[in-house]
Amino acid sequence: MTKESPARSPGAASPVVKRPVDLPLRSVTMADVAARVGVSKMTVSRALNRGEHSDRSTSEALRQRILHACKEMGYVIDQTARSFSSKRSGFVAALIPALNNSNFSDTAHGLVAAVEASGLQVLLGYTDYDVHTEERLLRAMLTRRPEGVVVTGGSHTPAARKLLKAAGVPVVETWDLVADPIEHTVGFSNAEATAELVRHLHAKGYRRMAFLGGTPESDARGADRRGGFVHAMTELGLDASRILSVGQAPVAMADGAQGMAQLMLRWPDVDALVCVSDHPAFGALMECQRRGWAVPERIAIAGFGGFEVAASCHPRLTTVAVDCVGIGRAAGQLLLRAIEAARSGHRLPAETVMTPFRVEMRGST
């Protein structure tokens, strides 16, 4: 008679099933490959390094046998010893604020595309907009001796600045025009870009503008955009005091919706809202639609960043479009030149590369 399994209540956790795992307790070594093929470790090393050296003492037939064994056994060359002897680790470190932000992921794509042809790999980390997390990641990454470092922005802890200056490798700060750069800079002025957006809105007839962003200490780029708003409003002789802070960076769609509701309570006469990025701008737009406030007739809304959501909603959001891939590509190209100079025993003079932005006026204004 077959014994029935005990009934489980709906939603109960499945029982844990343990099974043997046929995996080695250590990684496959060059000695393992040599033993499989029946040659010395030196012969395996020569076969694997033929692409880098002129040594031809290993026949092509034997080399192919060794390569086949490596593939079959899953062997990967240990670069650690080679890195110490050559002082070339073969990778660069890059830190971005977030992985789920398309602007920063596009920047990472541009960076990878620029350096991969040279054989360098990119070790990527994300800081979650936190300078202390950036410092911790830098400490961990620098122990692996990258040949260059790319960071986002110019706001770092004092300890992180010391780490970057003492690393002895090229450093590129991106996305900002840094007032006191560590070395190289690739980016644009977030303040000037926002000021240009305000001037465009002013030319359209808007006068009672407000700014919505996160707390200044949570996002250096957001603080720069806020500063650009204040500067342009003051320059135009307008009231620059309508400023709302709605949470920590990155400011989300829900923050934009909440901010729009607060805005109308505090300053019901406001005629245009400038948001720190497109995501809260989209949230503000949705809140207006829920409440029946016509956009742009009742209030105009503008964002920043040129995200896909800004071009897909209705009405389409006015925004500041940024060449995110271009920032990464320019940073990678600059880093390659700096690394090449360092390998030759020189230091590339510090450079600042300006990347473009443009104000795109759309239906929301």
KEVO-763630 format. One record per residue: residue in three letters; x, y negated, z negated of N, C-alpha, C, O in turn. Coordinates in steps of 0.02 Angstrom, whole numbers, plus 50000, padded with zeros to 5 digits. Atoms other than C-alpha are relative to their C-alpha. Example, Ala and Ser with C-alpha at 12.3 -4.5 7.8 and 13.67 -1.06 7.14 Angstrom:
BEGIN
ala500455005950000506155022549610500454994050000500974994149967/ser499585005950003506845005349643499614994549963499864989049955/
This chain:
BEGIN
met500425005950000500005000050000500444993850000500944993449964/thr499615006149996500654982950045499804995449944499214994149932/lys500135004650054500834971149899499894993150027500324990450062/glu500155006749974500004954549935500424994749964500574995349905/ser499635005650029500964938549908499534996049957498944995349975/pro500445004150043500284927749766499794993850037500184990750074/ala500275006049968499174913649826500334993849972500454993349911/arg499725006450022499914896249820499484994650008499114994550057/ser500485005549995498884880949785500224995250054500824994650067/pro499835004849948498794867849923500494994849975500404992149920/gly499525005150019500284856149918500565002549956501034998849941/ala499474997450043501334867749810500645000850039500625002150099/ala499364999549967503184868349848500125007150023499935011949990/ser499834993449975503794882749955500545003149958500984999549933/pro499474996950039504854895649864500674999350035500704999250096/val499335000649973506724893749887500255006950022500255011649983/val499734993749973507454907349998500754999250008500984994950046/lys499275000349996509304910449977500235005450049499985011050050/arg499744995349952510294918550116500754999050005501004993649992/pro499275000749993512134922050145500194995450057499854995350109/val499765004649949513084908950244500695002250023501155002649983/asp499374997649972514454914850359500434994150022500524992950082/leu499575005749985515574899450348500665000849962500665003449907/pro499354999550034517434898450305500034995449940499694990249938/leu499915004150060517964891550137500504994450012500574990049969/arg499535005349983519274880650223499964998750075499685002750113/ser500005001649929519514872150390500505004350038500995006750009/val499544996249958520334881150535500644995950011500604989950024/thr499365003549994522184876750545500365001950064500165006550100/met499594998549942523484876350681500325006949994500425010450043/ala499714993350011524244891950602499505005450019499705010650045/asp500524995149981522584901050627499975000850076499925006350102/val500004999849927522594896350812500615003850025500565007950071/ala499384996749979524404901850829499965007649989500185011450032/ala500074992850015524004918650747499535003350050499655008950072/arg500484997249953522514921250863500335001150069500215006350101/val499704999649934523544917951020500645004249999500845007050050/gly499374996350006525134926250954500604995950018501084998450048/val499445004449986526284911250968500174996249935499844997249884/ser499825004050059527144899250848499584993749995499264991650044/lys500355006350009526364883550774500294994650045499934990450070/met499675004949958527654873450872499745000450072499644995450105/thr500274999049932527014880951035499304997150006499134993950056/val500685002850000525224876450990500034992450000499664989150037/ser499935007250004525764858850945500204997050067499934991950089/arg499765002549935526684856651111499445000350052499374995850093/ala500554999349952525174862951208499484994649991499214991950039/leu500525005050015523974851051121500244992950013499834988550026/asn499745006749993525124836151137500274998650070500574993350082/arg499715001049934525584838351320499754993650032500124990350069/gly500275006149969524444823951370500354993849975500324988650008/glu499675005950028525454812251259500755000250010501084995050006/his499274999349994527214818851289500185003350067499745006150100/ser499784997349937528234824551437500235007349995500465010250044/asp499774993150010528634841651362499615004850044499005004950044/arg500334995349955528284855351491500245007149987500205011450030/ser499724993450014529064870251403499465005349992499615011349996/thr500554995350005527344878251380499675000750068499474995850098/ser500304999049934526654886151538499264998049998498944997949945/glu500705002149996524954880451599499535005649981499025004549949/ala500434994350017524234897851581499965000949924499425002149897/leu500004999350072524774898951399499644994149967499274995049919/arg500355005950026524164881251368499245000950003498894999149956/gln500724999049993522444885851433499755005249950499195004649924/arg500194995150051522404901151319499954996749931499494998249893/ile500005003550065522814889951171499394995449995499054995249944/leu500585004550000521484877151219499355003949993498905001749958/his500604995850006520204891051239499915002449928499365002649902/ala500034997750069520644897751066499774994449954499374995549908/cys500205005850041520474880350991499254998850005498914997749954/lys500715001149990518754878351067499595005649968499075004249937/glu500364994250026518204895751017499984999949923499495001749892/met499945000050073518794893450837499764993549968499714993149907/gly500225006450027518194875450819500564996049968500444992149922/tyr499435003650030519934868850783500024992850024499944991450083/val499925007149985520154849950775500684997849974500874999449917/ile499335002250019521874841850771499964995549938499564990949936/asp499955004250060522304834450600500464994250017501064995050027/gln499625005949980522854816750640500364996749942500744991949952/thr499735003650058523374812250462500764999350002501024993849995/ala499275000350000525204816950473500264995750058500724991750049/arg499795004049942525354809350647499904992549986500324988450007/ser500135007050015524584793150583500544997149957500774991549968/phe499485002550045525854791550444500674999150036501034994350023/ser499355000449967527324794750559500014994650054500514991250063/ser500025004949945526754783550703499724993349979499784988450015/lys500345006050024525814770550598499434998050046499244992250051/arg500585001149957524394772450722499455004949980499495010849995/ser500534995650023522804779250646499515001750056499165006850051/gly500444998749944521844778150810499284997849990498854999750029/phe500685002450009520314769650738500004992949972500494990649943/val500105006750030519644752450690499385000549956498935004549968/ala500565000250046518444748550548499554994150017499804988750034/ala500485005449985516864738350576499445000249949499185005649933/leu500545000550048515584732250450499454995550027499594989950049/ile500585003949979513834726250496499504999949942499525004449900/pro500475000450056512414720750380499495005649997499305007849943/ala500524994950000511154733950436500045004150064500245001750116/leu500014995649942510984748850552499334999650037499305001050097/asn500665000249969509114746250584499834993150028499264991950047/asn500095006549969509344728450646500285000350071500885001450080/ser499774999049931509424728950836500544995250020500974996950061/asn499475004749983510504713350846500685002649979501165002350018/phe499364997650024511874720950740500195006850031500785008250042/ser499844993849966511724738150819500234998650071500675002150096/asp499765002049934511914729650989500724997449997501124998850041/thr499315002350009513474721050924500475005949993501025005850021/ala499584994050008514154737950870500095003650066500645006050081/his499954996949934513774744951043500514996350043500924999450077/gly499525003949961514734730751124500715001149978501165001550019/leu499334998850027516214733551009500265006850021500835007450044/val499794993249981516264752351042500175000350074500675003350093/ala499875000049927516134749651230500664996750017500994998850065/ala499395003749985517594737551224500635003949981501145003450015/val499394996850025518804748551125500075007350019500625010050016/glu499964992849990518364766451174500455001950058500775007250057/ala499584998449942519264765751341500745000349981501145003650014/ser499305000050023520884762651245500175006049958500745007049938/gly499894994250042520654778651146499874998849927499915003549887/leu500145001450069520224769850984499285001949983498835001350024/gln500674998450026518734775750881499794994649950500204991249920/val500275005050046517594764550777499705003549939499245007649946/leu500294997750063517254768850595499534994649975499754989149957/leu500515005150013515624759850557499705000749930499565006249908/gly500335000250065514914754750389499514994349998499584989550035/tyr500465005650005513454743950338499954997649928499975001649881/thr499945003250065513394731850193499344998449966499324996749907/asp500665001750026511524729250169499984992849976499664991149926/tyr499995007150013511864710550168500314998349931500174993049904/asp499735001050067512844712250005500764999650003501095004250026/val499285001149995514604705149989500395004949955500965006649970/his499664995250044515024716949845500035007050031500525010650023/thr499984993849962514544731949950500534999650054500895004450067/glu499475001049949515654724750088500695001149969501115004549998/glu499354999250033517104723849965500155007349985500715009649996/arg499904992950015516854741849910500165004150063500605008350062/leu499874996449938516774748150089500694998450029501025002850055/leu499345001949975518324738350137500555003849962501035006249993/arg499504996350040519304746349994500055007250025500605009950033/ala500004993049978518774763650053500295000750070500685005250084/met499774999549930519094760350238500744998550007501095001850046/leu499305001949993520794752150214500475005449976501065005549995/thr499574994550021521454767550125500165004750058500645008550055/arg499894995749942521304776350293500424996650055500514999450109/arg499545003749957522424763350376499724998850070500015001250119/pro500245001849933521344756750519500504995350034500894992050001/glu499555004449963522274747550656499714993050009500064988550033/gly500325006549997521044733050648499355000349963499075005649951/val500635000450039519504727050553499564994750031499794989250047/val500505004849978517924718550615499474999549946499195004649925/val500515001150050516734710850489499484995250027499624991550074/thr500545004549979515084701550506499994994049954499914994749893/gly500035006150039515124683450450500654998349965501135002249967/gly499405002350034516374673650350499914999349925500344996549892/ser500125000350072515614675350177500215006649968499905011849979/his499744994050033516614687650071500164998449927500224992649909/thr499775001150068517064690149889500744998050002501084999650051/pro499295001750001518764683049839500445006250006500975006150038/ala499614993849996519384700949817500015002850071500525005350094/ala500034997549931518794705749991500454995950046500784998750090/arg499565004349960519704690850067500735002049989501125002350036/lys499314997950015521304696349978500155006750034500705007650061/leu499904993549967521074714150044500134999150074500585002250102/leu499945001049929520864708050222500654996550018500974998250068/lys499385003649986522334696050214500615004349988501135003550021/ala499434995850018523464709150136500035006550040500515010350034/ala500034993649965522954723350253500565000950051500765006650065/gly499474999549951524294719250380499775002250069500175004350110/val500284998149935523114722850527499574994250024499364990149983/pro500425005349974522134711250642499295000249970499015005649961/val500675000650029520474704950569499604995250044499834989850062/val500455004249961519014698050670499354999149962499025004049944/glu500645001650030517534689250588499514998150055499684994150099/thr500485001049945515964689150697499364996749977499204996549917/trp500685002850009514274680550713499994993049972499474989749977/asp499985006850028514804664350627500604996350029501084999450053/leu499405004049992515974650050661500254998549930499994994049897/val499785000150070516944652150500500424993749986500884992150024/ala499645006150018517554636250414500725001549980501174997849997/asp499334998250022519044645150336500125007350021500105011849979/pro499934993149976519374660550445500615003549972501125000449958/ile499444995950023520464674650386500515000750056501125000250045/glu499564999849941521174676550562499594998250062499534992350079/his500365001349938520134678350721499244999349987498985002149938/thr500725001150007518314672850744499675000750069499914998150119/val500414999449939517004677650875499284998649980498995002449941/gly500695001450019515304669550862499774993150023500034990350071/phe500305006449983514274653650867499784996749936499804999849882/ser500235003650059513614640450748499265001249989498854998850028/asn500704998950017512014646550668499654993549983499054992649997/ala500295006550018511744628950602499834996050062499284993250067/glu500135003849939511904620850773499455003150042499064999550073/ala500534996749962510794633950854499314998349972498854997050011/thr500645001950030509394630250730499854992750011499284990850024/ala500105007149988509654611650747499764998850072499324994650083/glu500215000649930509474613550936499275002150008498904999150046/leu500694997949999507844623050909499544994549974499014993250003/val500395005550028507184608850800499944994350050499404991350057/arg500025005549951507644596150934499515001750057499164997450082/his500474997949948506674606351064499284999149975498854996850013/leu500675000750028505154606650950499804992749994499234990850007/his500135007250005505304587950920499834997250068499384993050074/ala500155002349932505334585151108499305002050022499014998750066/lys500684997849984503694594651117499474996249960498874997149972/gly500475004150038502914582350993499885002149929499484999049894/tyr500094997850069503054591850829500414995649952500984993849967/arg499675004550047503474581050678500005002749928500485001449891/arg500054997750069502914589650517500195007449997499775011849989/met499744993249996504014605050525500215002649932500404998849887/ala499784996650061504414617650389500475005750019500495007950077/phe499524994549990505754631150369499845005649952499715004349893/leu500124994150042505484648850303500595004750006500785006850061/gly499434995450001506944659850251500045003549933499605002749890/gly499894996650063507634670650111500384995549952500524989749968/thr499605003850048508574665049957500684998750030500985003350059/pro499375001749966510154656050016500585004649982501005006150024/glu499434996050021511324666949913499985007150029500485010750025/ser500064993149974510674682949996500215000650073500285006250098/asp499864999749929511114678250175500364993750022500054988450028/ala499615005949981512514666550228499774997250067499744991150075/arg500235002549935511884665550408499334996549992499214991450024/gly500635003350013510144661450344500094993249968499734988549984/ala499865006550032510864647750235500254995050052500084989150049/asp499775004449947511754640650388499424997550043499404991750063/arg500585001949960510124640650486499574995049962499314990249992/arg500365004850042509254631850342500354993250003500034988050009/gly499635006249997510644618950343499934996550066499884990450069/gly500105002949935510444616450529499314996850006499254991550037/phe500685002950001508574613450505500004993349964499744988349990/val499995006250040508884600450370500384994550037500174988850038/his499595004949964510244591850472499614996950058499604990850065/ala500365002549942509174590450629499404995849980499274990550010/met500595003850023507614584650536500224993149973499904988149988/thr499745006350027508634571350444500244995550057500114989550057/glu499755003649942509474566250607499434996750039499514991350066/leu500585002549964507754563750685499564995449959499054992949982/gly500395004450044507124553550537499375003249974498894999749959/leu500604996450023505884567050483500115002949931500675003449907/asp499984997150066505464574850315500285007150003499995011450036/ala499674993549998506634589550287499885004249937500235009149925/ser500094996850065505934594950118499545006150002499495009749952/arg500464994349998504674607950178500395006450013500485008550070/ile499584994049995505714623450142499725005349952499605003949893/leu500254994450039505094640350080500525005649998500815007350049/ser499584994250008506154654650010499555005949981499195005649931/val500464994450011505254671450020500395006649997500335010750042/gly499674993650010506354685349955500725000350024501004995350047/gln499304998849983508044692849991500075001850073499615004350105/ala499864997949931508854695550160500065007650003500305010749955/pro500305003249942508404702950276499264998449989498895002749964/val500705002050010506764693350272499565003950049499705004150109/ala500404995349961505404705050333499364996850026499214991150011/met500655002349973503754703450426499514998349944499174993249946/ala500455001250056502794704850263500174993549964499724989949941/asp499795006450030503824690350192499754994250041499544989150013/gly500255005449957503344679850342499254998949991499024993249990/ala500725000650011501494683650315499864996549934499444992049930/gln500085003150066501624679250131500204992650001499864988449972/gly499765006949996502614663550171499514995550037499424989750017/met500495004049963501324657550297499414998149955499184992449957/ala500565001550046499944658850166500214994649949499834990049935/gln499755004950048501004649250040500094993150033499944987950003/leu499885006249963501464636350171499374995850007499374989849995/met500635003649988499664631750210499694997349935499334992449936/leu500245002650064499274629850026500394993949977500104989249950/arg499585005550024500734618349990500004994050047499964988350026/trp499965005449951500814608450152499505001350057499695003350111/pro500514998549948499164610150247500064995950063499764997650114/asp499935004249940499684596450368500595002150045500704999050097/val499424998049961501214605950434499795001950071499265005050080/asp500204998549931501204607550623500475005050035500315007350090/ala499554995149970502694619150657500415003449946500635000249898/leu499614996150048503584633050562500605003150036500525006650086/val499384997049975505404637750597500205005549952500315004349893/cys499834994350043505824655050531500725002150010501025001050063/val499304998250000507534661950489500165005350052500735005850075/ser499914995049947507284676350612499325001650030498814999250007/asp500614998349965505994683750729499525004349959498925003949968/his500444995550038505344696650605499534996349954498924997649956/pro500495003950039504614684550477499574995550044498994994150026/ala500415004049955504034673850623499415004150026498855001650032/phe500544995549977503034688750688499505001149944498895001049955/gly500454999350057502334691550513499564993949990498964994549975/ala500385006250006501814673350504499474999550055498914997250042/leu500485000049944500974674850675499415004649986498845002749998/met500544995350016499984690050619499554997449945498944998449947/glu500405002950054499424681050461499534994650028498964994150007/cys500425005149968498784666650568499425003350037498865000850035/gln500534996649963497804678850676499495002949952498895002949967/arg500474997350049497054687050522499544994549972498954995849959/arg500385005450032496484670150454499654995550052499304990850033/gly500335003949949495904663150620500324993250013499994988650037/trp499645006249987497234649550630500325000550070500755004850081/ala499764999549930497594646450814500734998050004500954993049974/val499295001349987499414647050870500084999050075499915003450114/pro499675005450039500084634950928499544994149983499794989149956/glu500445005850008498534623650917499984997749927500044991749912/arg500025001850071498394624250726500704999249972500854994449935/ile499305000350023500234627850693500435003850050500255009250073/ala499514996749956501724632050804500475004249957500605002649899/ile499544995550036502914646150755500605001550044500525003050103/ala499394998349965504724649150805500435004549957500425004049896/gly499564995550035505964662550759500734999150020500934993750042/phe499295000449985507804666550785500255007150013500105011749975/gly499674993649988508764680850863499845003250067500235007450090/gly500174996949936507874685451025499845007349995500015011150040/phe500184993050008507214701950957499455001950049499094997650075/glu500504997549953506094712851066499304998149978498874996750019/val500675001550025504594709550953499794993050020499194991750029/ala500165006949982504694690950996499744999450071499344995050086/ala500215000249930504464694551181499395004450013499115004150067/ser500544995249989503114707851155499344998049969498825000749988/cys500625001950034501844699351042499614994850041499844992550093/his500415005149967500444687351091499754995049948499434996949899/pro499575002549947500774673351104500735001849987500935003249931/arg499294998550006502604676651138500344994749958500184988849963/leu499695004650048503724668951005500584996050031501014998850064/thr499415004249986504884654351037500565002449954500455003949896/thr499454997350038506604659850980500674997250024500704993850075/val499315001349978508484657150988500305006750020500405011149978/ala499724993749974509204670951098500754999949993501084995050009/val499284999350013510944677151055500275006050040499935011150047/asp499684994649962512134687851160500345004849951500945004449939/cys499754995550052512314701651030500535004950026501055005849996/val499524995449970513174714251143500644996350018501194998850009/gly499425004049981514314700351205500454998449940501064998049947/ile499605001350060514854696351027500435006149984501035005449970/gly499624993950013515364714551000500545001250051501105003150035/arg499514998949946516224715651169500594995249993501174997349999/ala499465004950007517204699551142500435001549939501045000849942/ala499614998250060517704705150967500465005950015501045006049993/gly499594994249983518304721851036500584998250045501145000750035/gln499465002049954519304713951177500544996149964501134997149975/leu499525003850039520114701651057500405004649954501015003949946/leu499674995350046520494715650934500515004350037501055005550010/leu499534996049961521314726151070500644996250014501194998950009/arg499405004149987522484711951116500414999149937501034999249939/ala499645000950063522914709250934500345006449979500905006249953/ile499694993650018523234727750905500605001550045501115003950021/glu499444998949954524334728851060500604995749979501174998049982/ala499465004350024525344714050995500315002949937500925002949929/ala499754997250063525484722250823500425006250013500935007249980/arg499604994049984526114738550900500684998250029501155002150026/ser499365002449972527474728350985500404996049949500934993349965/gly499645003650053527974720450820499864992649998500244988849969/his500175007149999527114703750851499324998849968498955003649953/arg500655002050027525624694350781499664995350048499934989950063/leu500365004349953524344687150901499774993749964499464994349911/pro500245006150032524014668750859499245000249991498885002750034/ala500724999950017522294666350778499604996650056499784991350080/glu500435002649947520914663550906499284999449976499065003249932/thr500725000750011519114657450899499655000550068499794996550113/val500364998949937517964663851037499274998049989498925000849947/met500685002450005516324654451059499555004250045499695005150104/thr500484996249961514844665051115499364995950009499214991749966/pro500565004449984513274657651194499365001649961499275007249936/phe500694999150024511514655251126499564995450043499814990850074/arg500455004349963509974647751206499314999949966499085005049940/val500685000650027508294641351145499515002050055499534999250110/glu500504997749952506864650351232499314997749975499035000749928/met500665002650019505244640351219499475004450033499475005450093/arg500514995549976503734651851234499314997849975499224992349951/gly500705001850014501864652351201499854998149929499354994749917/ser500165001550070501954651051011500134992849981499954990649927/thr499885007150015502514632951024499734995750057499774989550055/
